[in-house]
Amino acid sequence: MMEPVTDAGTLADDLAAALRTPFEGLPARMRVRAFSVDYGHVRLPEGGDLFLTRYGWPHLAQLLPANWYAERWYARVGVRLPGATGHAYHARDPPRGRAAG
């Protein structure tokens, strides 16, 4: 079993640890509550923040912003949403155990 997130480390270390930590195991510093909903929070090495509910958390690897851009998974297998600005696609998740990309 992988060791979950504990103390703060580098952003890359924190992200790597978050990927192997179940939502319920996240430390308080990686949880946020807004509008009566709990979110897991990760700071991204390339800048910015990502907030996911307990339902999105198991899909963290697939939902990382690096997978959002035109040459990546969502653009290759998805259908661009009509009228969308930016990179919004309807796509199935990659098979479990395989990150998008």
N, C-alpha and C positions, 0 to 999 in steps of 0.2 A: 504494500500500500504506500502511495506517495505521501509525503509530508505536506500538510496544508499550510496555508499562509499563517505566519505568526508575526514577527516583528517587521517593521518597515525595512525594505532593502532598496535596491535600485529599481527604477521603473520596469526594466526588463525582467528582473527577478520577481517583482511583485506580480507582473502579468503571467509569467510562467507558473508561479505558485497558484494564482487565481484559476488558471486553466485546469488544475487538478484538485481544486477544493470545492466540495458541494456547497450550495447556497447556504444551507443551515450551518456550515462550518466557518463561514466568513467572520473575521474579527470585526468588532464594532467600527474600527476605522475604515472598513470597506463597505459599510452599510449606511444607507440613507433612507429616511422615511419622508414621503411627500404625498399629500392628498390621501392619507390612510393606506398607502401602498409602500411595501418595502422594496428597496432596490439594492442590488450589488453594484459597487462602483469601482472602476479601474481607471487609473491614469495611464494614458497610452504613451509609449516611447516616442512616437512621432509628434506628440502634442495632443492636447485635448483630453476629454473624459468620455467614458462610456458608462451608461447606467442601464442595467437590465433587471427585470423582475425575476422572481424565482422561476417563472416559466421559460424565460429567455436564457437564464444562466447556463443551463446544460448545453446550450448552443453557442456559448461565448466564442469558441474558435471560429465558427462559421460566420459570426456576426461582426467580427473585427473589421474596422474600416478599410483595412488593406484589401479586403475582399469586395469592396463596393465599386471599385473603379472599372472603367470600360473594358480593360483587357482581362479582367478576372472572372471568377466563377459565375456571378450573377448575370453578367453581360453575355457570357458564352451559352448558358443553358436557360436563361430566363427570357421573358418577354417584357420589353420596356413598357411601362405603364403609360396609357394614353394621357397626354397633357402634362406629363411629369416634367418637372425641371430638375436638372442635375441627373443623378444616376439612380432612378427608382425602377426596380424590376420585380416581377412576380416570378419566383423560382422555387423549386423544391430544395430542401436542404441536401448537402452532399451526404453520401452514405456515412453512417456513424463510424468514428475512428479515423476518418479521413478529413482533414481540414479542406476548406474550399481553396481553390487556386490551382 
